[in-house]
Amino acid sequence: MNKKIWLSSPHLTGEEQKYVTEAFETNWVAPLGPNVNGLEQDICNYTGAKACSALSSGTGAIHLALIMLGIEEDDEVLCSSFTFSATANPIRYQKAIPIFIDSEKDTWNMSPELLETAIQDRIEKGKKPKAIILVHLYGMPSKMEELMAIANKYKIPVIEDAAEAIGATYQEKAMGTFGELGVFSFNGNKIITTSGGGALVSDNKKYIQKSIFLSTQARDDAPHYQHSQIGYNYRMSNIVAGIGRGQMEVLDDRVEARRKVFDFYKNELSQFKSITFVEEPQGFYANRWLTTILTDSFETREKIRLALEKENIESRPLWKPMHLQPVFKEFPAYTDGTSQDLFKKGLCLPSGSNLTLDDLERVVKGVKKAI
Ligand SMILES: *Cc1c(COP(=O)(O)O)cnc(C)c1O
């Protein structure tokens, strides 16, 4: 059997070990310490955000972002439907109501037209949405100019789920820095990883201070343990942050490598009429976390996926939209069939920055054989 080719596997450099060893040697094996502060500084320097809190996951970061914006029971939160469930779950942690918005066809991210339709309709129905969570899926920036114009027009704060998009930019500004708050993930399959972890960024330092306070069990300033608010255990540990510091050093290399993977597939496969790729509109710079293809039918998609599986190559259908998920189907959704169609016909190809030319050629051969 050929060696397994994964969709996206961790790609360490060895430099991570330096920071982790430092943490061991100085006995900073706790959810605070110099690596945590260092990683937060690195993320601020890289993205241009004014403040950052390193957390135990991207999901926790989204949850805290909603709390910062005061989201409570029965509040309505507009949310991209075409995403991973971790974008929407924290809305329910707060017992708030997700209102799902479909994608547009250029970037596959939130449709500005449907966003405005939804806002107007929710207001007409008697309740103005309290927040917007928009996602830069697969590392492709959303149409920020249009989306932010609508958010500003109706004065609704934006949370950017940039879990898949660290390193991507829109008109040279980092994803995660357009909204009130931005979220990154360092889970094992993301473009850089800490094994598991996340971060919250904002230009509003008060949000970040408060998120750190809440992520460490909301302890009041007292010699004993005193609490006036419900807290969470969401802080990143100093060991994990050490891995993150090593990974931040190579983030640009990782983006470059993933973009080369995309270029390779595009060169090899765009000759086929049944396969198309998502291009970057002018001013959009994707990190190409995963290379995705759109085929001409569900049958073609499945033929390719099963052929690759037979060759011991992992590929995966695109995210199943949230408005079609059993757990969210009761919630309102503003859709036009775009994400449903993408789900039916789209496929993620192996995209790790550590894939060899041999690996990529095997994938391409598998796809060609299938079609
Ligand atoms: C990975 C991911 C998350 C969650 O991040 P975790 O660190 O795994 O909790 C949220 N949103 C999107 C779009 C993701 O891909």
The ligand as an SDF file (V2000), in Angstrom:
LIG
                    3D

 15 15  0  0  0  0  0  0  0  0999 V2000
  -11.1880   25.1020   13.1000 C   0  0  0  0  0  0  0  0  0  0  0  0
  -12.2800   26.0620   13.0040 C   0  0  0  0  0  0  0  0  0  0  0  0
  -12.8730   26.6190   14.1410 C   0  0  0  0  0  0  0  0  0  0  0  0
  -12.5990   26.1310   15.5320 C   0  0  0  0  0  0  0  0  0  0  0  0
  -11.3180   26.2250   15.9570 O   0  0  0  0  0  0  0  0  0  0  0  0
  -10.8140   25.2180   17.1120 P   0  0  0  0  0  0  0  0  0  0  0  0
   -9.4710   25.7870   17.4660 O   0  0  0  0  0  0  0  0  0  0  0  0
  -10.7150   23.8680   16.4920 O   0  0  0  0  0  0  0  0  0  0  0  0
  -11.7710   25.2750   18.2430 O   0  0  0  0  0  0  0  0  0  0  0  0
  -13.8310   27.5970   13.9750 C   0  0  0  0  0  0  0  0  0  0  0  0
  -14.2180   28.0000   12.7660 N   0  0  0  0  0  0  0  0  0  0  0  0
  -13.6910   27.4840   11.6350 C   0  0  0  0  0  0  0  0  0  0  0  0
  -14.1480   28.0130   10.3310 C   0  0  0  0  0  0  0  0  0  0  0  0
  -12.7200   26.4870   11.7150 C   0  0  0  0  0  0  0  0  0  0  0  0
  -12.2380   25.9530   10.5940 O   0  0  0  0  0  0  0  0  0  0  0  0
  1  2  1  0
  2  3  1  0
  2 14  2  0
  3  4  1  0
  3 10  2  0
  4  5  1  0
  5  6  1  0
  6  7  2  0
  6  8  1  0
  6  9  1  0
 10 11  1  0
 11 12  2  0
 12 13  1  0
 12 14  1  0
 14 15  1  0
M  END
$$$$
